[in-house]
Amino acid sequence: KAFKNRSYPWLMLAMGLAMATFILGGGVDTGSIPSWLHQAMFLITLYVQLKTLWIEHLVLLENRALMRRVQRLAAVSSAQPAVPSATGEEEE
């Protein structure tokens, strides 16, 4: 959940800005919005998308490290010998 909380807001912002840039492009095409506004929005959107890509990269690296740690712990726990129970049977 912590990984999602770090990346999700940026992903939504990047998507929202891309949609807004597209809509402003339509306004420029009809002549109701100046082209500099669309160009500025494009540059802002590009920056946010690159930052989002970097954040997602870091989150995925952390997730991969966590999964490897879980795999190591699972391998260690499965390699331990079985412990006899109170009934005399072995438990894993």
PDB file of N, CA, C and O in Angstrom:
ATOM      1  N   LYS A   1       0.824  -1.197   0.000  1.00  0.00           N
ATOM      2  CA  LYS A   1       0.000   0.000   0.000  1.00  0.00           C
ATOM      3  C   LYS A   1       0.866   1.258   0.000  1.00  0.00           C
ATOM      4  O   LYS A   1       0.505   2.265  -0.608  1.00  0.00           O
ATOM      5  N   ALA A   2       2.004   1.199   0.680  1.00  0.00           N
ATOM      6  CA  ALA A   2       2.895   2.361   0.711  1.00  0.00           C
ATOM      7  C   ALA A   2       3.418   2.682  -0.683  1.00  0.00           C
ATOM      8  O   ALA A   2       3.587   3.848  -1.040  1.00  0.00           O
ATOM      9  N   PHE A   3       3.675   1.633  -1.470  1.00  0.00           N
ATOM     10  CA  PHE A   3       4.148   1.858  -2.836  1.00  0.00           C
ATOM     11  C   PHE A   3       3.074   2.562  -3.656  1.00  0.00           C
ATOM     12  O   PHE A   3       3.366   3.490  -4.410  1.00  0.00           O
ATOM     13  N   LYS A   4       1.841   2.117  -3.507  1.00  0.00           N
ATOM     14  CA  LYS A   4       0.726   2.729  -4.244  1.00  0.00           C
ATOM     15  C   LYS A   4       0.539   4.180  -3.820  1.00  0.00           C
ATOM     16  O   LYS A   4       0.299   5.049  -4.659  1.00  0.00           O
ATOM     17  N   ASN A   5       0.648   4.442  -2.528  1.00  0.00           N
ATOM     18  CA  ASN A   5       0.462   5.810  -2.036  1.00  0.00           C
ATOM     19  C   ASN A   5       1.521   6.766  -2.568  1.00  0.00           C
ATOM     20  O   ASN A   5       1.262   7.960  -2.720  1.00  0.00           O
ATOM     21  N   ARG A   6       2.702   6.251  -2.848  1.00  0.00           N
ATOM     22  CA  ARG A   6       3.762   7.122  -3.388  1.00  0.00           C
ATOM     23  C   ARG A   6       3.609   7.365  -4.875  1.00  0.00           C
ATOM     24  O   ARG A   6       3.932   8.454  -5.352  1.00  0.00           O
ATOM     25  N   SER A   7       3.129   6.389  -5.619  1.00  0.00           N
ATOM     26  CA  SER A   7       3.102   6.527  -7.077  1.00  0.00           C
ATOM     27  C   SER A   7       1.736   6.958  -7.637  1.00  0.00           C
ATOM     28  O   SER A   7       1.680   7.662  -8.645  1.00  0.00           O
ATOM     29  N   TYR A   8       0.662   6.552  -7.004  1.00  0.00           N
ATOM     30  CA  TYR A   8      -0.668   6.788  -7.566  1.00  0.00           C
ATOM     31  C   TYR A   8      -0.996   8.268  -7.775  1.00  0.00           C
ATOM     32  O   TYR A   8      -1.503   8.619  -8.841  1.00  0.00           O
ATOM     33  N   PRO A   9      -0.730   9.152  -6.806  1.00  0.00           N
ATOM     34  CA  PRO A   9      -1.056  10.571  -7.055  1.00  0.00           C
ATOM     35  C   PRO A   9      -0.317  11.145  -8.264  1.00  0.00           C
ATOM     36  O   PRO A   9      -0.885  11.920  -9.034  1.00  0.00           O
ATOM     37  N   TRP A  10       0.932  10.767  -8.424  1.00  0.00           N
ATOM     38  CA  TRP A  10       1.705  11.259  -9.571  1.00  0.00           C
ATOM     39  C   TRP A  10       1.174  10.695 -10.879  1.00  0.00           C
ATOM     40  O   TRP A  10       1.120  11.399 -11.887  1.00  0.00           O
ATOM     41  N   LEU A  11       0.781   9.422 -10.864  1.00  0.00           N
ATOM     42  CA  LEU A  11       0.224   8.820 -12.071  1.00  0.00           C
ATOM     43  C   LEU A  11      -1.082   9.516 -12.480  1.00  0.00           C
ATOM     44  O   LEU A  11      -1.310   9.779 -13.661  1.00  0.00           O
ATOM     45  N   MET A  12      -1.920   9.805 -11.507  1.00  0.00           N
ATOM     46  CA  MET A  12      -3.178  10.482 -11.809  1.00  0.00           C
ATOM     47  C   MET A  12      -2.941  11.911 -12.302  1.00  0.00           C
ATOM     48  O   MET A  12      -3.609  12.372 -13.227  1.00  0.00           O
ATOM     49  N   LEU A  13      -1.988  12.609 -11.679  1.00  0.00           N
ATOM     50  CA  LEU A  13      -1.667  13.964 -12.111  1.00  0.00           C
ATOM     51  C   LEU A  13      -1.146  13.970 -13.545  1.00  0.00           C
ATOM     52  O   LEU A  13      -1.551  14.807 -14.351  1.00  0.00           O
ATOM     53  N   ALA A  14      -0.253  13.041 -13.864  1.00  0.00           N
ATOM     54  CA  ALA A  14       0.299  12.971 -15.224  1.00  0.00           C
ATOM     55  C   ALA A  14      -0.802  12.707 -16.244  1.00  0.00           C
ATOM     56  O   ALA A  14      -0.819  13.309 -17.318  1.00  0.00           O
ATOM     57  N   MET A  15      -1.716  11.809 -15.909  1.00  0.00           N
ATOM     58  CA  MET A  15      -2.811  11.498 -16.819  1.00  0.00           C
ATOM     59  C   MET A  15      -3.754  12.698 -16.970  1.00  0.00           C
ATOM     60  O   MET A  15      -4.182  13.013 -18.080  1.00  0.00           O
ATOM     61  N   GLY A  16      -4.071  13.354 -15.876  1.00  0.00           N
ATOM     62  CA  GLY A  16      -4.955  14.517 -15.932  1.00  0.00           C
ATOM     63  C   GLY A  16      -4.360  15.664 -16.732  1.00  0.00           C
ATOM     64  O   GLY A  16      -5.056  16.321 -17.506  1.00  0.00           O
ATOM     65  N   LEU A  17      -3.066  15.902 -16.538  1.00  0.00           N
ATOM     66  CA  LEU A  17      -2.406  16.965 -17.296  1.00  0.00           C
ATOM     67  C   LEU A  17      -2.347  16.642 -18.785  1.00  0.00           C
ATOM     68  O   LEU A  17      -2.491  17.535 -19.620  1.00  0.00           O
ATOM     69  N   ALA A  18      -2.138  15.377 -19.119  1.00  0.00           N
ATOM     70  CA  ALA A  18      -2.125  14.987 -20.536  1.00  0.00           C
ATOM     71  C   ALA A  18      -3.495  15.232 -21.167  1.00  0.00           C
ATOM     72  O   ALA A  18      -3.583  15.708 -22.299  1.00  0.00           O
ATOM     73  N   MET A  19      -4.556  14.909 -20.440  1.00  0.00           N
ATOM     74  CA  MET A  19      -5.896  15.158 -20.969  1.00  0.00           C
ATOM     75  C   MET A  19      -6.155  16.656 -21.122  1.00  0.00           C
ATOM     76  O   MET A  19      -6.720  17.094 -22.124  1.00  0.00           O
ATOM     77  N   ALA A  20      -5.737  17.442 -20.121  1.00  0.00           N
ATOM     78  CA  ALA A  20      -5.943  18.891 -20.199  1.00  0.00           C
ATOM     79  C   ALA A  20      -5.155  19.494 -21.361  1.00  0.00           C
ATOM     80  O   ALA A  20      -5.643  20.391 -22.048  1.00  0.00           O
ATOM     81  N   THR A  21      -3.938  19.000 -21.577  1.00  0.00           N
ATOM     82  CA  THR A  21      -3.123  19.496 -22.696  1.00  0.00           C
ATOM     83  C   THR A  21      -3.806  19.189 -24.026  1.00  0.00           C
ATOM     84  O   THR A  21      -3.832  20.024 -24.930  1.00  0.00           O
ATOM     85  N   PHE A  22      -4.354  17.990 -24.132  1.00  0.00           N
ATOM     86  CA  PHE A  22      -5.071  17.602 -25.347  1.00  0.00           C
ATOM     87  C   PHE A  22      -6.277  18.517 -25.584  1.00  0.00           C
ATOM     88  O   PHE A  22      -6.519  18.954 -26.709  1.00  0.00           O
ATOM     89  N   ILE A  23      -7.016  18.797 -24.535  1.00  0.00           N
ATOM     90  CA  ILE A  23      -8.196  19.665 -24.649  1.00  0.00           C
ATOM     91  C   ILE A  23      -7.784  21.086 -25.033  1.00  0.00           C
ATOM     92  O   ILE A  23      -8.428  21.722 -25.867  1.00  0.00           O
ATOM     93  N   LEU A  24      -6.696  21.584 -24.411  1.00  0.00           N
ATOM     94  CA  LEU A  24      -6.211  22.915 -24.781  1.00  0.00           C
ATOM     95  C   LEU A  24      -5.754  22.957 -26.235  1.00  0.00           C
ATOM     96  O   LEU A  24      -5.889  23.985 -26.899  1.00  0.00           O
ATOM     97  N   GLY A  25      -5.216  21.853 -26.731  1.00  0.00           N
ATOM     98  CA  GLY A  25      -4.826  21.778 -28.144  1.00  0.00           C
ATOM     99  C   GLY A  25      -6.025  21.979 -29.057  1.00  0.00           C
ATOM    100  O   GLY A  25      -5.922  22.612 -30.107  1.00  0.00           O
ATOM    101  N   GLY A  26      -7.155  21.436 -28.649  1.00  0.00           N
ATOM    102  CA  GLY A  26      -8.379  21.659 -29.417  1.00  0.00           C
ATOM    103  C   GLY A  26      -8.792  23.119 -29.391  1.00  0.00           C
ATOM    104  O   GLY A  26      -9.272  23.654 -30.391  1.00  0.00           O
ATOM    105  N   GLY A  27      -8.603  23.767 -28.237  1.00  0.00           N
ATOM    106  CA  GLY A  27      -8.921  25.192 -28.133  1.00  0.00           C
ATOM    107  C   GLY A  27      -8.008  26.034 -29.011  1.00  0.00           C
ATOM    108  O   GLY A  27      -8.444  27.022 -29.603  1.00  0.00           O
ATOM    109  N   VAL A  28      -6.736  25.640 -29.095  1.00  0.00           N
ATOM    110  CA  VAL A  28      -5.798  26.361 -29.974  1.00  0.00           C
ATOM    111  C   VAL A  28      -6.211  26.176 -31.423  1.00  0.00           C
ATOM    112  O   VAL A  28      -6.145  27.117 -32.214  1.00  0.00           O
ATOM    113  N   ASP A  29      -6.638  24.970 -31.778  1.00  0.00           N
ATOM    114  CA  ASP A  29      -7.033  24.687 -33.156  1.00  0.00           C
ATOM    115  C   ASP A  29      -8.246  25.520 -33.583  1.00  0.00           C
ATOM    116  O   ASP A  29      -8.356  25.922 -34.741  1.00  0.00           O
ATOM    117  N   THR A  30      -9.140  25.770 -32.649  1.00  0.00           N
ATOM    118  CA  THR A  30     -10.318  26.574 -32.986  1.00  0.00           C
ATOM    119  C   THR A  30     -10.044  28.074 -32.862  1.00  0.00           C
ATOM    120  O   THR A  30     -10.864  28.889 -33.284  1.00  0.00           O
ATOM    121  N   GLY A  31      -8.900  28.440 -32.286  1.00  0.00           N
ATOM    122  CA  GLY A  31      -8.536  29.838 -32.159  1.00  0.00           C
ATOM    123  C   GLY A  31      -9.042  30.503 -30.890  1.00  0.00           C
ATOM    124  O   GLY A  31      -8.896  31.715 -30.736  1.00  0.00           O
ATOM    125  N   SER A  32      -9.624  29.750 -29.992  1.00  0.00           N
ATOM    126  CA  SER A  32     -10.165  30.354 -28.770  1.00  0.00           C
ATOM    127  C   SER A  32      -9.140  30.419 -27.633  1.00  0.00           C
ATOM    128  O   SER A  32      -9.375  31.093 -26.630  1.00  0.00           O
ATOM    129  N   ILE A  33      -8.031  29.740 -27.777  1.00  0.00           N
ATOM    130  CA  ILE A  33      -6.974  29.728 -26.751  1.00  0.00           C
ATOM    131  C   ILE A  33      -5.649  30.044 -27.439  1.00  0.00           C
ATOM    132  O   ILE A  33      -5.381  29.517 -28.519  1.00  0.00           O
ATOM    133  N   PRO A  34      -4.811  30.899 -26.834  1.00  0.00           N
ATOM    134  CA  PRO A  34      -3.517  31.207 -27.461  1.00  0.00           C
ATOM    135  C   PRO A  34      -2.590  29.985 -27.438  1.00  0.00           C
ATOM    136  O   PRO A  34      -2.619  29.181 -26.507  1.00  0.00           O
ATOM    137  N   SER A  35      -1.781  29.871 -28.468  1.00  0.00           N
ATOM    138  CA  SER A  35      -0.920  28.693 -28.603  1.00  0.00           C
ATOM    139  C   SER A  35       0.131  28.613 -27.504  1.00  0.00           C
ATOM    140  O   SER A  35       0.556  27.515 -27.144  1.00  0.00           O
ATOM    141  N   TRP A  36       0.568  29.771 -26.952  1.00  0.00           N
ATOM    142  CA  TRP A  36       1.588  29.726 -25.904  1.00  0.00           C
ATOM    143  C   TRP A  36       1.092  28.993 -24.664  1.00  0.00           C
ATOM    144  O   TRP A  36       1.871  28.359 -23.952  1.00  0.00           O
ATOM    145  N   LEU A  37      -0.232  29.086 -24.408  1.00  0.00           N
ATOM    146  CA  LEU A  37      -0.806  28.402 -23.251  1.00  0.00           C
ATOM    147  C   LEU A  37      -0.719  26.879 -23.437  1.00  0.00           C
ATOM    148  O   LEU A  37      -0.394  26.152 -22.498  1.00  0.00           O
ATOM    149  N   HIS A  38      -1.008  26.414 -24.640  1.00  0.00           N
ATOM    150  CA  HIS A  38      -0.912  24.990 -24.940  1.00  0.00           C
ATOM    151  C   HIS A  38       0.544  24.535 -24.859  1.00  0.00           C
ATOM    152  O   HIS A  38       0.827  23.458 -24.335  1.00  0.00           O
ATOM    153  N   GLN A  39       1.461  25.341 -25.369  1.00  0.00           N
ATOM    154  CA  GLN A  39       2.878  24.983 -25.314  1.00  0.00           C
ATOM    155  C   GLN A  39       3.385  24.931 -23.878  1.00  0.00           C
ATOM    156  O   GLN A  39       4.138  24.025 -23.521  1.00  0.00           O
ATOM    157  N   ALA A  40       2.982  25.888 -23.055  1.00  0.00           N
ATOM    158  CA  ALA A  40       3.386  25.884 -21.647  1.00  0.00           C
ATOM    159  C   ALA A  40       2.808  24.661 -20.935  1.00  0.00           C
ATOM    160  O   ALA A  40       3.495  24.016 -20.142  1.00  0.00           O
ATOM    161  N   MET A  41       1.564  24.351 -21.218  1.00  0.00           N
ATOM    162  CA  MET A  41       0.937  23.175 -20.602  1.00  0.00           C
ATOM    163  C   MET A  41       1.640  21.901 -21.040  1.00  0.00           C
ATOM    164  O   MET A  41       1.802  20.978 -20.241  1.00  0.00           O
ATOM    165  N   PHE A  42       2.057  21.839 -22.293  1.00  0.00           N
ATOM    166  CA  PHE A  42       2.794  20.676 -22.781  1.00  0.00           C
ATOM    167  C   PHE A  42       4.094  20.500 -22.008  1.00  0.00           C
ATOM    168  O   PHE A  42       4.428  19.387 -21.602  1.00  0.00           O
ATOM    169  N   LEU A  43       4.828  21.586 -21.801  1.00  0.00           N
ATOM    170  CA  LEU A  43       6.109  21.485 -21.087  1.00  0.00           C
ATOM    171  C   LEU A  43       5.900  21.065 -19.629  1.00  0.00           C
ATOM    172  O   LEU A  43       6.665  20.263 -19.094  1.00  0.00           O
ATOM    173  N   ILE A  44       4.877  21.603 -19.002  1.00  0.00           N
ATOM    174  CA  ILE A  44       4.559  21.202 -17.623  1.00  0.00           C
ATOM    175  C   ILE A  44       4.186  19.719 -17.584  1.00  0.00           C
ATOM    176  O   ILE A  44       4.634  18.975 -16.712  1.00  0.00           O
ATOM    177  N   THR A  45       3.369  19.310 -18.534  1.00  0.00           N
ATOM    178  CA  THR A  45       2.941  17.911 -18.594  1.00  0.00           C
ATOM    179  C   THR A  45       4.122  16.988 -18.833  1.00  0.00           C
ATOM    180  O   THR A  45       4.221  15.928 -18.216  1.00  0.00           O
ATOM    181  N   LEU A  46       5.004  17.381 -19.713  1.00  0.00           N
ATOM    182  CA  LEU A  46       6.192  16.572 -19.997  1.00  0.00           C
ATOM    183  C   LEU A  46       7.053  16.415 -18.747  1.00  0.00           C
ATOM    184  O   LEU A  46       7.525  15.317 -18.451  1.00  0.00           O
ATOM    185  N   TYR A  47       7.258  17.509 -18.012  1.00  0.00           N
ATOM    186  CA  TYR A  47       8.033  17.448 -16.777  1.00  0.00           C
ATOM    187  C   TYR A  47       7.390  16.499 -15.766  1.00  0.00           C
ATOM    188  O   TYR A  47       8.071  15.664 -15.172  1.00  0.00           O
ATOM    189  N   VAL A  48       6.083  16.630 -15.576  1.00  0.00           N
ATOM    190  CA  VAL A  48       5.379  15.789 -14.602  1.00  0.00           C
ATOM    191  C   VAL A  48       5.427  14.320 -15.032  1.00  0.00           C
ATOM    192  O   VAL A  48       5.582  13.437 -14.190  1.00  0.00           O
ATOM    193  N   GLN A  49       5.297  14.057 -16.314  1.00  0.00           N
ATOM    194  CA  GLN A  49       5.347  12.675 -16.785  1.00  0.00           C
ATOM    195  C   GLN A  49       6.740  12.075 -16.579  1.00  0.00           C
ATOM    196  O   GLN A  49       6.852  10.908 -16.203  1.00  0.00           O
ATOM    197  N   LEU A  50       7.789  12.842 -16.817  1.00  0.00           N
ATOM    198  CA  LEU A  50       9.144  12.340 -16.578  1.00  0.00           C
ATOM    199  C   LEU A  50       9.388  12.102 -15.093  1.00  0.00           C
ATOM    200  O   LEU A  50       9.995  11.100 -14.713  1.00  0.00           O
ATOM    201  N   LYS A  51       8.920  13.013 -14.260  1.00  0.00           N
ATOM    202  CA  LYS A  51       9.056  12.834 -12.813  1.00  0.00           C
ATOM    203  C   LYS A  51       8.277  11.598 -12.355  1.00  0.00           C
ATOM    204  O   LYS A  51       8.754  10.832 -11.518  1.00  0.00           O
ATOM    205  N   THR A  52       7.087  11.411 -12.904  1.00  0.00           N
ATOM    206  CA  THR A  52       6.267  10.246 -12.572  1.00  0.00           C
ATOM    207  C   THR A  52       6.959   8.957 -12.988  1.00  0.00           C
ATOM    208  O   THR A  52       6.938   7.970 -12.253  1.00  0.00           O
ATOM    209  N   LEU A  53       7.565   8.965 -14.151  1.00  0.00           N
ATOM    210  CA  LEU A  53       8.300   7.796 -14.624  1.00  0.00           C
ATOM    211  C   LEU A  53       9.437   7.456 -13.668  1.00  0.00           C
ATOM    212  O   LEU A  53       9.666   6.284 -13.368  1.00  0.00           O
ATOM    213  N   TRP A  54      10.145   8.464 -13.192  1.00  0.00           N
ATOM    214  CA  TRP A  54      11.245   8.252 -12.248  1.00  0.00           C
ATOM    215  C   TRP A  54      10.724   7.701 -10.911  1.00  0.00           C
ATOM    216  O   TRP A  54      11.304   6.767 -10.358  1.00  0.00           O
ATOM    217  N   ILE A  55       9.645   8.272 -10.403  1.00  0.00           N
ATOM    218  CA  ILE A  55       9.063   7.796  -9.141  1.00  0.00           C
ATOM    219  C   ILE A  55       8.608   6.344  -9.290  1.00  0.00           C
ATOM    220  O   ILE A  55       8.848   5.522  -8.405  1.00  0.00           O
ATOM    221  N   GLU A  56       7.964   6.037 -10.391  1.00  0.00           N
ATOM    222  CA  GLU A  56       7.511   4.662 -10.626  1.00  0.00           C
ATOM    223  C   GLU A  56       8.699   3.707 -10.712  1.00  0.00           C
ATOM    224  O   GLU A  56       8.626   2.582 -10.217  1.00  0.00           O
ATOM    225  N   HIS A  57       9.771   4.140 -11.326  1.00  0.00           N
ATOM    226  CA  HIS A  57      10.990   3.324 -11.407  1.00  0.00           C
ATOM    227  C   HIS A  57      11.514   3.017 -10.001  1.00  0.00           C
ATOM    228  O   HIS A  57      11.850   1.871  -9.700  1.00  0.00           O
ATOM    229  N   LEU A  58      11.583   4.029  -9.151  1.00  0.00           N
ATOM    230  CA  LEU A  58      12.072   3.828  -7.781  1.00  0.00           C
ATOM    231  C   LEU A  58      11.154   2.903  -6.987  1.00  0.00           C
ATOM    232  O   LEU A  58      11.624   2.041  -6.245  1.00  0.00           O
ATOM    233  N   VAL A  59       9.863   3.083  -7.142  1.00  0.00           N
ATOM    234  CA  VAL A  59       8.890   2.245  -6.428  1.00  0.00           C
ATOM    235  C   VAL A  59       9.014   0.791  -6.882  1.00  0.00           C
ATOM    236  O   VAL A  59       8.964  -0.122  -6.058  1.00  0.00           O
ATOM    237  N   LEU A  60       9.176   0.573  -8.183  1.00  0.00           N
ATOM    238  CA  LEU A  60       9.324  -0.792  -8.680  1.00  0.00           C
ATOM    239  C   LEU A  60      10.624  -1.433  -8.200  1.00  0.00           C
ATOM    240  O   LEU A  60      10.651  -2.632  -7.921  1.00  0.00           O
ATOM    241  N   LEU A  61      11.690  -0.660  -8.101  1.00  0.00           N
ATOM    242  CA  LEU A  61      12.945  -1.195  -7.550  1.00  0.00           C
ATOM    243  C   LEU A  61      12.767  -1.610  -6.094  1.00  0.00           C
ATOM    244  O   LEU A  61      13.244  -2.669  -5.684  1.00  0.00           O
ATOM    245  N   GLU A  62      12.085  -0.781  -5.316  1.00  0.00           N
ATOM    246  CA  GLU A  62      11.841  -1.121  -3.911  1.00  0.00           C
ATOM    247  C   GLU A  62      10.948  -2.356  -3.797  1.00  0.00           C
ATOM    248  O   GLU A  62      11.167  -3.209  -2.936  1.00  0.00           O
ATOM    249  N   ASN A  63       9.953  -2.446  -4.659  1.00  0.00           N
ATOM    250  CA  ASN A  63       9.067  -3.601  -4.647  1.00  0.00           C
ATOM    251  C   ASN A  63       9.840  -4.876  -4.989  1.00  0.00           C
ATOM    252  O   ASN A  63       9.635  -5.917  -4.365  1.00  0.00           O
ATOM    253  N   ARG A  64      10.710  -4.792  -5.960  1.00  0.00           N
ATOM    254  CA  ARG A  64      11.523  -5.954  -6.333  1.00  0.00           C
ATOM    255  C   ARG A  64      12.423  -6.388  -5.187  1.00  0.00           C
ATOM    256  O   ARG A  64      12.569  -7.583  -4.929  1.00  0.00           O
ATOM    257  N   ALA A  65      13.028  -5.423  -4.496  1.00  0.00           N
ATOM    258  CA  ALA A  65      13.876  -5.757  -3.351  1.00  0.00           C
ATOM    259  C   ALA A  65      13.059  -6.418  -2.245  1.00  0.00           C
ATOM    260  O   ALA A  65      13.518  -7.369  -1.612  1.00  0.00           O
ATOM    261  N   LEU A  66      11.850  -5.914  -2.015  1.00  0.00           N
ATOM    262  CA  LEU A  66      10.982  -6.505  -1.001  1.00  0.00           C
ATOM    263  C   LEU A  66      10.604  -7.940  -1.372  1.00  0.00           C
ATOM    264  O   LEU A  66      10.626  -8.823  -0.516  1.00  0.00           O
ATOM    265  N   MET A  67      10.262  -8.178  -2.625  1.00  0.00           N
ATOM    266  CA  MET A  67       9.895  -9.524  -3.060  1.00  0.00           C
ATOM    267  C   MET A  67      11.075 -10.488  -2.940  1.00  0.00           C
ATOM    268  O   MET A  67      10.892 -11.647  -2.569  1.00  0.00           O
ATOM    269  N   ARG A  68      12.268 -10.024  -3.247  1.00  0.00           N
ATOM    270  CA  ARG A  68      13.454 -10.882  -3.084  1.00  0.00           C
ATOM    271  C   ARG A  68      13.686 -11.210  -1.617  1.00  0.00           C
ATOM    272  O   ARG A  68      14.081 -12.327  -1.283  1.00  0.00           O
ATOM    273  N   ARG A  69      13.443 -10.244  -0.742  1.00  0.00           N
ATOM    274  CA  ARG A  69      13.596 -10.502   0.696  1.00  0.00           C
ATOM    275  C   ARG A  69      12.579 -11.536   1.165  1.00  0.00           C
ATOM    276  O   ARG A  69      12.911 -12.431   1.942  1.00  0.00           O
ATOM    277  N   VAL A  70      11.355 -11.416   0.698  1.00  0.00           N
ATOM    278  CA  VAL A  70      10.320 -12.386   1.053  1.00  0.00           C
ATOM    279  C   VAL A  70      10.699 -13.771   0.549  1.00  0.00           C
ATOM    280  O   VAL A  70      10.519 -14.757   1.264  1.00  0.00           O
ATOM    281  N   GLN A  71      11.219 -13.862  -0.664  1.00  0.00           N
ATOM    282  CA  GLN A  71      11.631 -15.150  -1.211  1.00  0.00           C
ATOM    283  C   GLN A  71      12.765 -15.763  -0.382  1.00  0.00           C
ATOM    284  O   GLN A  71      12.770 -16.966  -0.124  1.00  0.00           O
ATOM    285  N   ARG A  72      13.725 -14.925   0.032  1.00  0.00           N
ATOM    286  CA  ARG A  72      14.827 -15.441   0.858  1.00  0.00           C
ATOM    287  C   ARG A  72      14.308 -15.945   2.192  1.00  0.00           C
ATOM    288  O   ARG A  72      14.709 -17.014   2.651  1.00  0.00           O
ATOM    289  N   LEU A  73      13.413 -15.179   2.823  1.00  0.00           N
ATOM    290  CA  LEU A  73      12.850 -15.605   4.103  1.00  0.00           C
ATOM    291  C   LEU A  73      12.039 -16.884   3.952  1.00  0.00           C
ATOM    292  O   LEU A  73      12.078 -17.745   4.830  1.00  0.00           O
ATOM    293  N   ALA A  74      11.312 -17.019   2.860  1.00  0.00           N
ATOM    294  CA  ALA A  74      10.533 -18.236   2.624  1.00  0.00           C
ATOM    295  C   ALA A  74      11.460 -19.429   2.404  1.00  0.00           C
ATOM    296  O   ALA A  74      11.175 -20.534   2.866  1.00  0.00           O
ATOM    297  N   ALA A  75      12.560 -19.205   1.704  1.00  0.00           N
ATOM    298  CA  ALA A  75      13.508 -20.283   1.462  1.00  0.00           C
ATOM    299  C   ALA A  75      14.186 -20.716   2.760  1.00  0.00           C
ATOM    300  O   ALA A  75      14.409 -21.907   2.976  1.00  0.00           O
ATOM    301  N   VAL A  76      14.511 -19.762   3.618  1.00  0.00           N
ATOM    302  CA  VAL A  76      15.152 -20.081   4.895  1.00  0.00           C
ATOM    303  C   VAL A  76      14.182 -20.846   5.783  1.00  0.00           C
ATOM    304  O   VAL A  76      14.567 -21.829   6.417  1.00  0.00           O
ATOM    305  N   SER A  77      12.918 -20.403   5.836  1.00  0.00           N
ATOM    306  CA  SER A  77      11.955 -21.072   6.714  1.00  0.00           C
ATOM    307  C   SER A  77      11.611 -22.461   6.201  1.00  0.00           C
ATOM    308  O   SER A  77      11.334 -23.349   7.008  1.00  0.00           O
ATOM    309  N   SER A  78      11.616 -22.682   4.899  1.00  0.00           N
ATOM    310  CA  SER A  78      11.315 -24.017   4.371  1.00  0.00           C
ATOM    311  C   SER A  78      12.518 -24.941   4.493  1.00  0.00           C
ATOM    312  O   SER A  78      12.359 -26.161   4.434  1.00  0.00           O
ATOM    313  N   ALA A  79      13.703 -24.397   4.659  1.00  0.00           N
ATOM    314  CA  ALA A  79      14.905 -25.216   4.796  1.00  0.00           C
ATOM    315  C   ALA A  79      15.127 -25.675   6.233  1.00  0.00           C
ATOM    316  O   ALA A  79      15.939 -26.569   6.471  1.00  0.00           O
ATOM    317  N   GLN A  80      14.429 -25.089   7.183  1.00  0.00           N
ATOM    318  CA  GLN A  80      14.596 -25.487   8.582  1.00  0.00           C
ATOM    319  C   GLN A  80      13.966 -26.856   8.798  1.00  0.00           C
ATOM    320  O   GLN A  80      12.942 -27.169   8.191  1.00  0.00           O
ATOM    321  N   PRO A  81      14.578 -27.686   9.670  1.00  0.00           N
ATOM    322  CA  PRO A  81      14.038 -29.027   9.911  1.00  0.00           C
ATOM    323  C   PRO A  81      12.676 -28.962  10.604  1.00  0.00           C
ATOM    324  O   PRO A  81      12.355 -27.994  11.293  1.00  0.00           O
ATOM    325  N   ALA A  82      11.900 -30.001  10.406  1.00  0.00           N
ATOM    326  CA  ALA A  82      10.574 -30.079  11.026  1.00  0.00           C
ATOM    327  C   ALA A  82      10.709 -30.235  12.528  1.00  0.00           C
ATOM    328  O   ALA A  82      11.633 -30.888  13.012  1.00  0.00           O
ATOM    329  N   VAL A  83       9.787 -29.636  13.263  1.00  0.00           N
ATOM    330  CA  VAL A  83       9.792 -29.694  14.720  1.00  0.00           C
ATOM    331  C   VAL A  83       8.735 -30.697  15.168  1.00  0.00           C
ATOM    332  O   VAL A  83       7.587 -30.617  14.731  1.00  0.00           O
ATOM    333  N   PRO A  84       9.112 -31.657  16.049  1.00  0.00           N
ATOM    334  CA  PRO A  84       8.096 -32.607  16.519  1.00  0.00           C
ATOM    335  C   PRO A  84       7.030 -31.913  17.358  1.00  0.00           C
ATOM    336  O   PRO A  84       7.326 -31.009  18.139  1.00  0.00           O
ATOM    337  N   SER A  85       5.789 -32.350  17.183  1.00  0.00           N
ATOM    338  CA  SER A  85       4.685 -31.751  17.938  1.00  0.00           C
ATOM    339  C   SER A  85       4.475 -32.522  19.233  1.00  0.00           C
ATOM    340  O   SER A  85       5.162 -33.507  19.507  1.00  0.00           O
ATOM    341  N   ALA A  86       3.530 -32.064  20.010  1.00  0.00           N
ATOM    342  CA  ALA A  86       3.226 -32.720  21.295  1.00  0.00           C
ATOM    343  C   ALA A  86       2.668 -34.119  21.069  1.00  0.00           C
ATOM    344  O   ALA A  86       2.769 -34.957  21.965  1.00  0.00           O
ATOM    345  N   THR A  87       2.080 -34.408  19.901  1.00  0.00           N
ATOM    346  CA  THR A  87       1.500 -35.739  19.616  1.00  0.00           C
ATOM    347  C   THR A  87       2.549 -36.688  19.061  1.00  0.00           C
ATOM    348  O   THR A  87       2.257 -37.859  18.817  1.00  0.00           O
ATOM    349  N   GLY A  88       3.766 -36.197  18.860  1.00  0.00           N
ATOM    350  CA  GLY A  88       4.813 -37.052  18.334  1.00  0.00           C
ATOM    351  C   GLY A  88       4.960 -36.992  16.824  1.00  0.00           C
ATOM    352  O   GLY A  88       5.888 -37.581  16.270  1.00  0.00           O
ATOM    353  N   GLU A  89       4.055 -36.286  16.149  1.00  0.00           N
ATOM    354  CA  GLU A  89       4.147 -36.144  14.699  1.00  0.00           C
ATOM    355  C   GLU A  89       4.988 -34.922  14.390  1.00  0.00           C
ATOM    356  O   GLU A  89       5.063 -33.984  15.184  1.00  0.00           O
ATOM    357  N   GLU A  90       5.610 -34.944  13.242  1.00  0.00           N
ATOM    358  CA  GLU A  90       6.436 -33.804  12.842  1.00  0.00           C
ATOM    359  C   GLU A  90       5.567 -32.743  12.190  1.00  0.00           C
ATOM    360  O   GLU A  90       4.695 -33.043  11.375  1.00  0.00           O
ATOM    361  N   GLU A  91       5.824 -31.496  12.566  1.00  0.00           N
ATOM    362  CA  GLU A  91       5.152 -30.368  11.942  1.00  0.00           C
ATOM    363  C   GLU A  91       6.167 -29.600  11.123  1.00  0.00           C
ATOM    364  O   GLU A  91       7.356 -29.581  11.440  1.00  0.00           O
ATOM    365  N   GLU A  92       5.692 -28.973  10.076  1.00  0.00           N
ATOM    366  CA  GLU A  92       6.610 -28.159   9.262  1.00  0.00           C
ATOM    367  C   GLU A  92       6.604 -26.741   9.718  1.00  0.00           C
ATOM    368  O   GLU A  92       7.314 -25.908   9.153  1.00  0.00           O
TER     369      GLU A  92
END
